[in-house]
Amino acid sequence: MSKIANSRLTAFIAGVWAFYCYTLGQMDGTITILLVYLITVWSYGSKKDVSTRQH
């Protein structure tokens, strides 16, 4: 899951979807997708950092 969360394709898709929602005027969709993406990256990114420090 950490590879998916940290991939450029996932970031691109989240950015495109946020832009799409923004152009439609749906700010709740824009904020939701960005928050979900940021929480996912933060959650799996911190687990990745901890595992690299232990080795």
N, CA, C and O atoms as CSV, one atom per row, in Angstrom:
chain,resi,resn,atom,element,x,y,z
A,1,MET,N,N,0.820,-1.196,0.000
A,1,MET,CA,C,0.000,0.000,0.000
A,1,MET,C,C,0.860,1.254,0.000
A,1,MET,O,O,0.450,2.273,-0.556
A,2,SER,N,N,2.037,1.208,0.606
A,2,SER,CA,C,2.874,2.408,0.657
A,2,SER,C,C,3.377,2.790,-0.729
A,2,SER,O,O,3.589,3.971,-1.006
A,3,LYS,N,N,3.573,1.798,-1.609
A,3,LYS,CA,C,3.989,2.129,-2.977
A,3,LYS,C,C,2.878,2.855,-3.711
A,3,LYS,O,O,3.145,3.768,-4.493
A,4,ILE,N,N,1.642,2.462,-3.472
A,4,ILE,CA,C,0.508,3.126,-4.107
A,4,ILE,C,C,0.350,4.537,-3.547
A,4,ILE,O,O,0.100,5.479,-4.299
A,5,ALA,N,N,0.492,4.688,-2.236
A,5,ALA,CA,C,0.314,5.999,-1.610
A,5,ALA,C,C,1.403,6.973,-2.030
A,5,ALA,O,O,1.150,8.174,-2.125
A,6,ASN,N,N,2.595,6.483,-2.280
A,6,ASN,CA,C,3.703,7.360,-2.623
A,6,ASN,C,C,3.964,7.448,-4.120
A,6,ASN,O,O,4.980,8.011,-4.528
A,7,SER,N,N,3.071,6.906,-4.953
A,7,SER,CA,C,3.327,6.909,-6.380
A,7,SER,C,C,2.935,8.248,-7.007
A,7,SER,O,O,2.062,8.960,-6.510
A,8,ARG,N,N,3.601,8.559,-8.100
A,8,ARG,CA,C,3.297,9.790,-8.821
A,8,ARG,C,C,1.956,9.706,-9.516
A,8,ARG,O,O,1.255,10.710,-9.651
A,9,LEU,N,N,1.596,8.511,-9.960
A,9,LEU,CA,C,0.317,8.337,-10.637
A,9,LEU,C,C,-0.841,8.640,-9.689
A,9,LEU,O,O,-1.808,9.290,-10.085
A,10,THR,N,N,-0.755,8.181,-8.457
A,10,THR,CA,C,-1.797,8.454,-7.473
A,10,THR,C,C,-1.887,9.944,-7.187
A,10,THR,O,O,-2.984,10.489,-7.072
A,11,ALA,N,N,-0.747,10.604,-7.072
A,11,ALA,CA,C,-0.741,12.052,-6.849
A,11,ALA,C,C,-1.355,12.786,-8.037
A,11,ALA,O,O,-2.101,13.750,-7.861
A,12,PHE,N,N,-1.039,12.328,-9.240
A,12,PHE,CA,C,-1.588,12.949,-10.438
A,12,PHE,C,C,-3.099,12.777,-10.502
A,12,PHE,O,O,-3.822,13.727,-10.802
A,13,ILE,N,N,-3.577,11.570,-10.223
A,13,ILE,CA,C,-5.022,11.311,-10.260
A,13,ILE,C,C,-5.744,12.138,-9.196
A,13,ILE,O,O,-6.809,12.695,-9.464
A,14,ALA,N,N,-5.181,12.223,-8.009
A,14,ALA,CA,C,-5.806,13.034,-6.958
A,14,ALA,C,C,-5.831,14.502,-7.357
A,14,ALA,O,O,-6.819,15.191,-7.106
A,15,GLY,N,N,-4.757,14.991,-7.975
A,15,GLY,CA,C,-4.707,16.375,-8.416
A,15,GLY,C,C,-5.696,16.661,-9.528
A,15,GLY,O,O,-6.351,17.703,-9.520
A,16,VAL,N,N,-5.815,15.750,-10.486
A,16,VAL,CA,C,-6.778,15.919,-11.578
A,16,VAL,C,C,-8.201,15.908,-11.042
A,16,VAL,O,O,-9.033,16.719,-11.450
A,17,TRP,N,N,-8.474,14.991,-10.132
A,17,TRP,CA,C,-9.823,14.920,-9.573
A,17,TRP,C,C,-10.141,16.173,-8.757
A,17,TRP,O,O,-11.257,16.688,-8.829
A,18,ALA,N,N,-9.181,16.662,-7.988
A,18,ALA,CA,C,-9.390,17.882,-7.214
A,18,ALA,C,C,-9.630,19.067,-8.141
A,18,ALA,O,O,-10.494,19.899,-7.865
A,19,PHE,N,N,-8.883,19.154,-9.229
A,19,PHE,CA,C,-9.064,20.237,-10.193
A,19,PHE,C,C,-10.429,20.138,-10.868
A,19,PHE,O,O,-11.098,21.149,-11.083
A,20,TYR,N,N,-10.837,18.917,-11.200
A,20,TYR,CA,C,-12.149,18.694,-11.805
A,20,TYR,C,C,-13.262,19.157,-10.861
A,20,TYR,O,O,-14.185,19.857,-11.277
A,21,CYS,N,N,-13.170,18.769,-9.615
A,21,CYS,CA,C,-14.181,19.188,-8.643
A,21,CYS,C,C,-14.168,20.708,-8.463
A,21,CYS,O,O,-15.220,21.329,-8.309
A,22,TYR,N,N,-12.977,21.297,-8.484
A,22,TYR,CA,C,-12.853,22.749,-8.341
A,22,TYR,C,C,-13.499,23.476,-9.508
A,22,TYR,O,O,-14.170,24.490,-9.314
A,23,THR,N,N,-13.302,22.961,-10.732
A,23,THR,CA,C,-13.898,23.622,-11.891
A,23,THR,C,C,-15.419,23.509,-11.895
A,23,THR,O,O,-16.098,24.368,-12.457
A,24,LEU,N,N,-15.960,22.470,-11.282
A,24,LEU,CA,C,-17.409,22.336,-11.163
A,24,LEU,C,C,-17.972,23.148,-10.006
A,24,LEU,O,O,-19.188,23.289,-9.873
A,25,GLY,N,N,-17.087,23.682,-9.170
A,25,GLY,CA,C,-17.536,24.459,-8.023
A,25,GLY,C,C,-17.833,23.618,-6.801
A,25,GLY,O,O,-18.430,24.110,-5.843
A,26,GLN,N,N,-17.435,22.380,-6.817
A,26,GLN,CA,C,-17.681,21.473,-5.697
A,26,GLN,C,C,-16.471,21.476,-4.766
A,26,GLN,O,O,-15.632,20.578,-4.826
A,27,MET,N,N,-16.390,22.468,-3.926
A,27,MET,CA,C,-15.225,22.602,-3.049
A,27,MET,C,C,-15.150,21.496,-2.006
A,27,MET,O,O,-14.058,21.170,-1.541
A,28,ASP,N,N,-16.284,20.910,-1.627
A,28,ASP,CA,C,-16.239,19.820,-0.658
A,28,ASP,C,C,-15.550,18.594,-1.247
A,28,ASP,O,O,-14.836,17.887,-0.536
A,29,GLY,N,N,-15.753,18.334,-2.537
A,29,GLY,CA,C,-15.055,17.227,-3.186
A,29,GLY,C,C,-13.569,17.484,-3.306
A,29,GLY,O,O,-12.754,16.577,-3.137
A,30,THR,N,N,-13.219,18.734,-3.602
A,30,THR,CA,C,-11.811,19.108,-3.722
A,30,THR,C,C,-11.088,18.928,-2.397
A,30,THR,O,O,-10.019,18.319,-2.339
A,31,ILE,N,N,-11.668,19.451,-1.353
A,31,ILE,CA,C,-11.038,19.374,-0.030
A,31,ILE,C,C,-10.990,17.934,0.456
A,31,ILE,O,O,-9.997,17.517,1.053
A,32,THR,N,N,-12.043,17.169,0.211
A,32,THR,CA,C,-12.091,15.778,0.665
A,32,THR,C,C,-11.006,14.935,0.016
A,32,THR,O,O,-10.294,14.208,0.708
A,33,ILE,N,N,-10.867,15.022,-1.322
A,33,ILE,CA,C,-9.866,14.184,-1.993
A,33,ILE,C,C,-8.457,14.585,-1.579
A,33,ILE,O,O,-7.588,13.726,-1.430
A,34,LEU,N,N,-8.220,15.877,-1.394
A,34,LEU,CA,C,-6.891,16.307,-0.962
A,34,LEU,C,C,-6.590,15.854,0.457
A,34,LEU,O,O,-5.473,15.423,0.743
A,35,LEU,N,N,-7.565,15.946,1.347
A,35,LEU,CA,C,-7.343,15.497,2.723
A,35,LEU,C,C,-7.123,13.987,2.792
A,35,LEU,O,O,-6.243,13.523,3.517
A,36,VAL,N,N,-7.913,13.219,2.046
A,36,VAL,CA,C,-7.734,11.767,2.039
A,36,VAL,C,C,-6.350,11.411,1.512
A,36,VAL,O,O,-5.669,10.550,2.069
A,37,TYR,N,N,-5.939,12.078,0.436
A,37,TYR,CA,C,-4.618,11.802,-0.130
A,37,TYR,C,C,-3.504,12.184,0.850
A,37,TYR,O,O,-2.561,11.416,1.042
A,38,LEU,N,N,-3.604,13.349,1.461
A,38,LEU,CA,C,-2.567,13.783,2.399
A,38,LEU,C,C,-2.490,12.890,3.632
A,38,LEU,O,O,-1.396,12.582,4.104
A,39,ILE,N,N,-3.629,12.476,4.152
A,39,ILE,CA,C,-3.630,11.575,5.307
A,39,ILE,C,C,-3.030,10.224,4.931
A,39,ILE,O,O,-2.285,9.636,5.715
A,40,THR,N,N,-3.348,9.732,3.741
A,40,THR,CA,C,-2.796,8.452,3.282
A,40,THR,C,C,-1.283,8.537,3.141
A,40,THR,O,O,-0.563,7.655,3.608
A,41,VAL,N,N,-0.802,9.593,2.502
A,41,VAL,CA,C,0.646,9.754,2.325
A,41,VAL,C,C,1.323,9.935,3.677
A,41,VAL,O,O,2.387,9.365,3.917
A,42,TRP,N,N,0.725,10.715,4.552
A,42,TRP,CA,C,1.322,10.944,5.865
A,42,TRP,C,C,1.354,9.649,6.672
A,42,TRP,O,O,2.350,9.345,7.328
A,43,SER,N,N,0.266,8.892,6.621
A,43,SER,CA,C,0.172,7.654,7.388
A,43,SER,C,C,1.185,6.617,6.900
A,43,SER,O,O,1.933,6.058,7.703
A,44,TYR,N,N,1.214,6.361,5.611
A,44,TYR,CA,C,2.115,5.349,5.079
A,44,TYR,C,C,3.538,5.866,4.942
A,44,TYR,O,O,4.486,5.081,4.958
A,45,GLY,N,N,3.697,7.175,4.808
A,45,GLY,CA,C,5.036,7.745,4.753
A,45,GLY,C,C,5.744,7.663,6.089
A,45,GLY,O,O,6.950,7.421,6.139
A,46,SER,N,N,4.998,7.863,7.186
A,46,SER,CA,C,5.613,7.783,8.508
A,46,SER,C,C,5.977,6.344,8.857
A,46,SER,O,O,6.974,6.110,9.540
A,47,LYS,N,N,5.185,5.378,8.401
A,47,LYS,CA,C,5.524,3.975,8.632
A,47,LYS,C,C,6.772,3.588,7.846
A,47,LYS,O,O,7.584,2.789,8.314
A,48,LYS,N,N,6.921,4.151,6.665
A,48,LYS,CA,C,8.098,3.874,5.846
A,48,LYS,C,C,9.350,4.446,6.509
A,48,LYS,O,O,10.397,3.800,6.516
A,49,ASP,N,N,9.249,5.648,7.064
A,49,ASP,CA,C,10.389,6.269,7.726
A,49,ASP,C,C,10.823,5.481,8.958
A,49,ASP,O,O,12.019,5.329,9.208
A,50,VAL,N,N,9.867,4.985,9.722
A,50,VAL,CA,C,10.179,4.220,10.923
A,50,VAL,C,C,10.878,2.918,10.552
A,50,VAL,O,O,11.840,2.522,11.210
A,51,SER,N,N,10.405,2.254,9.507
A,51,SER,CA,C,11.008,0.974,9.130
A,51,SER,C,C,12.421,1.159,8.583
A,51,SER,O,O,13.259,0.276,8.760
A,52,THR,N,N,12.706,2.272,7.928
A,52,THR,CA,C,14.059,2.489,7.413
A,52,THR,C,C,15.015,2.871,8.527
A,52,THR,O,O,16.213,2.604,8.431
A,53,ARG,N,N,14.514,3.482,9.566
A,53,ARG,CA,C,15.387,3.857,10.693
A,53,ARG,C,C,15.798,2.657,11.531
A,53,ARG,O,O,16.875,2.651,12.127
A,54,GLN,N,N,14.948,1.646,11.578
A,54,GLN,CA,C,15.234,0.486,12.416
A,54,GLN,C,C,16.315,-0.398,11.822
A,54,GLN,O,O,16.976,-1.130,12.558
A,55,HIS,N,N,16.513,-0.352,10.518
A,55,HIS,CA,C,17.480,-1.248,9.880
A,55,HIS,C,C,18.827,-0.629,9.771
A,55,HIS,O,O,19.754,-1.256,9.256
